[in-house]
C-alpha cells in the first residue's frame, strides 16, 4: 500500500520552506547498522508542501518491519539527515513520521514520537528502584503489593524491546505496577516495626529506597502531564547565557540531553538557537548579541550570535552563575545593580524592532569614529565619540514613547555623560563613568575598562506632544570622562516582542544557599519593568547531590547532568505553558 506524506514545512521564523527531501529505503543487518537496499525517492518542497517531481502529492510504500527510511532534508541552504519509519496508514504528516535510531544514527530534533525514550528511561528507573526496594519488603516480612510490582516490572523489562508498540504497552504496565504500591500502608507498617527493622535493614536503606521511588513517580507524573503547546509549535527557541545554555554540552548527553533541546521536544518548538558560551558573565553576553566578531567557535564552526531585530519566538536567559564565582565584590549591591543594567540591555535588544545606527543621526559639534578594540570588536566599528566640544549632539528621528541609547559604561575616568532631550525637554541624564565593575572580558582580554550598554529613555510622547514622529537629541554636556561621550545608536522597541523567560539560577556548589539573594531579587525587579519578561525559579527541587554532572571535574562542580537538565527544562516548560495560552504575535508570525 502507498502512503501519502503531507504536512506544512516551515523554517525557524514560521515561513514556508522550499527545496527537496530524499527518501531511501534501508534494511537492518546483524551488525546493527543500516544498509541501503533500494533506490532513492525524491520529493520537492513547494510553498511548504511535499510534492513528487510531477507536482502531485508525494507517496511511497510503507517500509516493512525491521527496515527504515533514511531521510535527507535539503531546505533553505541547510542539510539534515535522520531515519524514520513510513507507516502503512494511507496518509501521514511528515513531522509525525516515527523516528528510528540505530547505532550512531540519532533521531531528528523535529519529529515525534519523543515520548518513547523518556518513558523507557522512566520504566528502567522504576524497575531499578523497585529492585532495591525488594530488600526492604523482605525485611518487613514481605508485601504482596511490592512483590507483584517487581514481577510486573521484570516482565515488562524482558519483553519491551520487541517493537515500538510492545514497548509502549509494557512501559505502561511498569508504570501502573509502580503506581499500585500503597505508600500509606507501607509507611504505616514501618512505623509499627522500628525495633525489628533495625535487625534486618537499616533506616538509611529504607529511606533511600523510598526516596528513589518518589523521584521516579515525580518524573512519571511530569511525563504524563507534558504535551506540546500548540501556541509555540514550530516557533524558534533561543537560549542565551553561560555554559548551561550551550548545545552541545560535554556535561550531559551531547545534542540530546541539553535542556533547550529537551524543552523543544516537550513543547514542540521549531529551530533551537543555543547561544550560550562557557564561563561568560553577562558583561560579555550583551556584546556577543551585538557583534558578529564575538561568535563562539565549536567543533571548528563559528556560531554568529548577533541578534536580528524584529525576531519572533521564545527566549530563555540564564546568566549569573559565573558572577557568583568572580569573588565577594560581585555579591555586593553596586555590582548587582550594574548586572541589572546589563540584563535590561539584553532584554531591550531581544525586544527590539529596529536599531538606528550612529550614522543615522544628525550631528552638531565634533564627532569621530572610534577605532579602538571596544568599537571594532563590540560595535562592529560603528561607534562615534564626541571630541572635547561640550554640547556636541546627535539627533535621531523616532516614534513612540520609548527608546534605548546604545553607549558605553566605564571604570573611573573612562566614559562621559550623555543627556537625552526631546523637543527641548531633558528626559534623562546618563552618568555611566565609574559604574563598570573591574572585569577583564573572557572573549577579548584587551577589554578591561569599557562595556557596551543600553540605557532606557521614556516620556518622549509627552515632551513632543505627539505619539508620532519626533526628534530624540543626545548631547555630551562636557562631564563624566575628560573629553567625550559615546554613541553607537538607538534601539526602537518592538510592539510585539518575543516572550522572554529569565532564570533565577539553581544553587551553586560550594556557596551558601542564600549567596545569590541579591541576584534573585534583581531578576524580579528587572522582569517587572517589561510586560514580555517572566521569572522562572530553577532552585526548588534542584538536588546538588544527584543533578551535577560527573563529567564536571572543576572546582567547584556546577554543571547539571541529564537529570539536572531535565529539571531545568521542566521549570521553563511550566512557565511557558502558564504564560503562552493563546497565539501571540511576538512568538509566531501571525
Secondary structure as GFF3:
##gff-version 3
##sequence-region A 1 590
A	DSSP	beta_strand	2	6	.	.	.	ID=ss1
A	DSSP	beta_strand	19	28	.	.	.	ID=ss2
A	DSSP	beta_strand	34	46	.	.	.	ID=ss3
A	DSSP	beta_strand	49	51	.	.	.	ID=ss4
A	DSSP	beta_strand	59	61	.	.	.	ID=ss5
A	DSSP	beta_strand	67	75	.	.	.	ID=ss6
A	DSSP	beta_strand	78	85	.	.	.	ID=ss7
A	DSSP	beta_strand	91	93	.	.	.	ID=ss8
A	DSSP	three_ten_helix	94	96	.	.	.	ID=ss9
A	DSSP	beta_strand	98	99	.	.	.	ID=ss10
A	DSSP	alpha_helix	115	139	.	.	.	ID=ss11
A	DSSP	alpha_helix	144	159	.	.	.	ID=ss12
A	DSSP	three_ten_helix	160	162	.	.	.	ID=ss13
A	DSSP	alpha_helix	164	179	.	.	.	ID=ss14
A	DSSP	alpha_helix	183	191	.	.	.	ID=ss15
A	DSSP	alpha_helix	194	200	.	.	.	ID=ss16
A	DSSP	alpha_helix	203	225	.	.	.	ID=ss17
A	DSSP	beta_strand	237	241	.	.	.	ID=ss18
A	DSSP	three_ten_helix	243	245	.	.	.	ID=ss19
A	DSSP	alpha_helix	259	267	.	.	.	ID=ss20
A	DSSP	beta_strand	272	274	.	.	.	ID=ss21
A	DSSP	alpha_helix	282	290	.	.	.	ID=ss22
A	DSSP	three_ten_helix	292	294	.	.	.	ID=ss23
A	DSSP	beta_strand	296	298	.	.	.	ID=ss24
A	DSSP	beta_strand	301	303	.	.	.	ID=ss25
A	DSSP	beta_strand	314	318	.	.	.	ID=ss26
A	DSSP	alpha_helix	321	324	.	.	.	ID=ss27
A	DSSP	three_ten_helix	328	331	.	.	.	ID=ss28
A	DSSP	alpha_helix	333	350	.	.	.	ID=ss29
A	DSSP	beta_strand	352	357	.	.	.	ID=ss30
A	DSSP	three_ten_helix	358	360	.	.	.	ID=ss31
A	DSSP	beta_strand	362	364	.	.	.	ID=ss32
A	DSSP	beta_strand	367	369	.	.	.	ID=ss33
A	DSSP	alpha_helix	373	378	.	.	.	ID=ss34
A	DSSP	beta_strand	384	386	.	.	.	ID=ss35
A	DSSP	beta_strand	393	398	.	.	.	ID=ss36
A	DSSP	beta_strand	403	410	.	.	.	ID=ss37
A	DSSP	beta_strand	418	422	.	.	.	ID=ss38
A	DSSP	beta_strand	425	430	.	.	.	ID=ss39
A	DSSP	beta_strand	450	457	.	.	.	ID=ss40
A	DSSP	alpha_helix	460	464	.	.	.	ID=ss41
A	DSSP	beta_strand	470	475	.	.	.	ID=ss42
A	DSSP	beta_strand	486	487	.	.	.	ID=ss43
A	DSSP	beta_strand	489	493	.	.	.	ID=ss44
A	DSSP	beta_strand	499	504	.	.	.	ID=ss45
A	DSSP	alpha_helix	517	527	.	.	.	ID=ss46
A	DSSP	beta_strand	533	537	.	.	.	ID=ss47
A	DSSP	alpha_helix	562	579	.	.	.	ID=ss48
###
